Amino acid sequence: TTRLAHLAGLLHDIGKIGIPGSILNKTERLTDDEFEEMKNHAVIGADILGEVDSYGEISTLVRHHHERIDGAGYPDQIGGDFIPAISRMISVADTYSAMTTDRPYRQGMPTEKAMAILGEASGSGQLDEMYTAVFLRILRNADPLYQRGKQTSFEVEVAKHEALGEFEQRVLHDDVPTSVPDITIVVTDDEIQKDAA
């Protein structure tokens, strides 16, 4: 569902709270050992979310957001359709965000360059080709601020998620009227003549 994808997208990197700040904020490229430790964030995030009864499915989506179509991702090296569809979508958006966002060790790259690399990554087995094509189509038709993620705010996204959830609950619990009461409209001759004047 849209709500599930939205929440998983918001929480996909929650596991980074279990990664030392010295790694997260390092101003140089990570060493191989540091990168191995960074990769643990997918499992840490899944474990955190797995502790919340209603987040079991989100836990799975977060766990697999760094898997690759060719099976060379992490943490479980699953590939293709074994990767949940929403995880494949998050992977595309997360890869783009990682390229275009400033990091402690480098500046974000220009949008056009990131879009080109994203297209190459989808053809190389890293990213889902269909979801990448859709993502790129959306970006090409978006304004530059949207392309750079400058119009997003975590607080706004959480509010959107809550509103969407509220609406879904109303629909699921039949709080939304399903029928309109019969209404009889009576129009007198005097009112018809007033409207004609």
C-alpha positions as CSV (number, residue, x, y, z in Angstrom):
1,T,0.0,0.0,0.0
2,T,1.0,3.6,-0.4
3,R,1.0,4.2,3.4
4,L,3.3,1.2,3.9
5,A,5.7,2.4,1.3
6,H,5.7,5.9,2.7
7,L,6.4,4.8,6.2
8,A,9.1,2.3,5.1
9,G,10.7,5.1,3.1
10,L,10.8,7.4,6.1
11,L,12.2,4.7,8.4
12,H,14.6,2.9,6.0
13,D,17.8,4.2,7.7
14,I,16.6,4.1,11.3
15,G,19.2,1.5,12.0
16,K,21.9,4.1,11.6
17,I,21.3,5.1,15.3
18,G,23.2,1.9,16.1
19,I,26.2,2.9,14.0
20,P,29.0,4.9,15.8
21,G,29.0,8.6,15.1
22,S,32.7,8.4,14.2
23,I,31.6,6.3,11.1
24,L,28.5,8.3,10.2
25,N,30.3,11.7,10.4
26,K,33.7,10.6,9.0
27,T,35.1,13.3,6.7
28,E,37.0,10.7,4.5
29,R,35.9,7.6,2.7
30,L,35.1,4.7,5.0
31,T,37.6,1.9,5.3
32,D,36.5,-1.6,4.4
33,D,36.0,-2.5,8.1
34,E,34.0,0.7,8.6
35,F,31.9,0.0,5.6
36,E,31.2,-3.5,6.9
37,E,30.0,-2.0,10.1
38,M,27.9,0.6,8.3
39,K,26.1,-2.2,6.4
40,N,24.8,-3.5,9.7
41,H,22.3,-0.6,9.8
42,A,19.8,-2.5,7.6
43,V,19.7,-5.4,10.2
44,I,19.7,-3.0,13.2
45,G,16.8,-1.1,11.7
46,A,14.8,-4.2,10.9
47,D,15.4,-5.4,14.5
48,I,14.2,-2.1,16.0
49,L,11.1,-2.1,13.9
50,G,10.5,-5.8,14.5
51,E,10.0,-5.0,18.1
52,V,6.9,-2.9,17.3
53,D,3.9,-5.2,16.8
54,S,2.4,-3.2,13.9
55,Y,5.7,-2.7,12.1
56,G,6.6,-6.3,11.2
57,E,6.1,-5.9,7.5
58,I,8.0,-2.6,7.5
59,S,10.8,-4.4,9.3
60,T,11.2,-6.7,6.4
61,L,11.2,-3.8,3.9
62,V,13.9,-1.9,5.8
63,R,16.0,-5.0,6.1
64,H,16.1,-5.5,2.3
65,H,16.5,-1.9,1.1
66,H,20.2,-2.5,0.2
67,E,19.7,-5.8,-1.6
68,R,20.6,-5.8,-5.3
69,I,18.7,-7.3,-8.2
70,D,21.7,-9.4,-9.1
71,G,21.9,-10.8,-5.5
72,A,25.1,-9.0,-4.6
73,G,23.5,-6.7,-2.0
74,Y,23.2,-6.9,1.7
75,P,22.4,-8.2,4.3
76,D,21.0,-11.5,2.8
77,Q,22.2,-11.4,-0.8
78,I,18.8,-12.1,-2.2
79,G,18.0,-10.9,-5.7
80,G,15.3,-10.2,-8.2
81,D,11.7,-10.8,-7.2
82,F,12.8,-12.2,-3.8
83,I,13.4,-8.6,-2.8
84,P,10.1,-7.0,-1.7
85,A,8.8,-4.5,-4.3
86,I,8.8,-1.7,-1.8
87,S,12.4,-2.4,-0.8
88,R,13.3,-2.2,-4.5
89,M,11.6,1.2,-4.7
90,I,13.3,2.5,-1.6
91,S,16.7,1.3,-3.0
92,V,16.2,3.5,-6.1
93,A,15.3,6.6,-4.1
94,D,18.0,5.9,-1.5
95,T,20.7,5.5,-4.2
96,Y,19.7,8.8,-5.8
97,S,19.6,10.6,-2.4
98,A,23.0,9.2,-1.5
99,M,24.5,10.7,-4.7
100,T,22.8,14.1,-4.6
101,T,23.0,14.8,-0.8
102,D,26.1,16.4,0.7
103,R,28.1,14.0,2.9
104,P,30.7,14.9,5.5
105,Y,33.4,13.6,3.0
106,R,32.0,15.1,-0.3
107,Q,29.5,17.4,-1.9
108,G,26.4,16.0,-3.5
109,M,26.7,15.5,-7.3
110,P,24.6,17.5,-9.8
111,T,21.1,16.1,-10.6
112,E,21.8,15.2,-14.2
113,K,24.9,13.2,-13.4
114,A,23.1,11.3,-10.6
115,M,20.2,10.6,-12.9
116,A,22.7,9.2,-15.6
117,I,24.4,7.0,-13.0
118,L,21.0,5.8,-11.7
119,G,20.1,4.7,-15.2
120,E,23.4,2.8,-15.6
121,A,22.9,1.1,-12.2
122,S,19.5,-0.2,-13.2
123,G,21.0,-1.8,-16.3
124,S,23.9,-3.4,-14.4
125,G,21.9,-5.5,-12.0
126,Q,22.1,-3.1,-9.0
127,L,18.6,-1.5,-9.2
128,D,15.2,-2.6,-10.4
129,E,14.9,-1.4,-14.0
130,M,11.1,-0.7,-13.9
131,Y,11.2,1.3,-10.7
132,T,14.3,3.2,-11.8
133,A,12.6,4.2,-15.1
134,V,9.5,5.4,-13.2
135,F,11.6,7.3,-10.7
136,L,13.7,9.0,-13.5
137,R,10.5,9.9,-15.4
138,I,9.2,11.6,-12.3
139,L,12.5,13.5,-11.8
140,R,12.7,14.6,-15.4
141,N,9.3,16.2,-15.1
142,A,9.9,17.8,-11.7
143,D,11.3,21.2,-10.8
144,P,14.9,21.5,-9.7
145,L,14.1,22.0,-6.0
146,Y,12.1,18.7,-6.0
147,Q,15.0,17.0,-7.9
148,R,17.4,18.0,-5.1
149,G,15.0,17.0,-2.3
150,K,14.8,20.6,-1.1
151,Q,11.0,20.6,-0.6
152,T,11.0,17.7,1.8
153,S,10.9,17.7,5.6
154,F,10.8,14.8,7.9
155,E,8.1,16.4,10.0
156,V,5.9,17.1,7.0
157,E,6.3,13.6,5.7
158,V,5.3,12.2,9.2
159,A,2.2,14.4,9.2
160,K,1.3,13.1,5.7
161,H,1.7,9.6,6.9
162,E,-0.5,10.2,9.9
163,A,-3.2,11.8,7.8
164,L,-3.1,9.0,5.3
165,G,-3.4,6.5,8.1
166,E,-6.3,8.3,9.6
167,F,-8.1,8.3,6.3
168,E,-7.4,4.6,5.8
169,Q,-8.8,3.8,9.2
170,R,-12.0,5.8,8.6
171,V,-12.5,3.9,5.3
172,L,-11.7,0.5,6.9
173,H,-14.1,1.2,9.9
174,D,-16.9,2.6,7.7
175,D,-16.6,6.0,9.3
176,V,-17.0,7.4,5.9
177,P,-20.6,7.7,4.8
178,T,-21.5,5.0,2.2
179,S,-24.9,6.4,1.3
180,V,-26.5,9.8,1.0
181,P,-29.8,10.3,2.7
182,D,-32.8,10.9,0.4
183,I,-33.4,14.6,0.0
184,T,-36.6,16.1,-1.4
185,I,-36.3,19.6,-2.9
186,V,-39.5,21.5,-3.1
187,V,-39.6,24.5,-5.5
188,T,-42.6,26.8,-5.5
189,D,-43.9,28.7,-8.5
190,D,-42.9,32.0,-6.8
191,E,-39.3,30.8,-6.6
192,I,-39.2,29.8,-10.2
193,Q,-40.5,33.2,-11.2
194,K,-37.8,34.9,-9.0
195,D,-35.1,32.9,-10.7
196,A,-36.4,33.8,-14.2
197,A,-36.4,37.6,-13.4
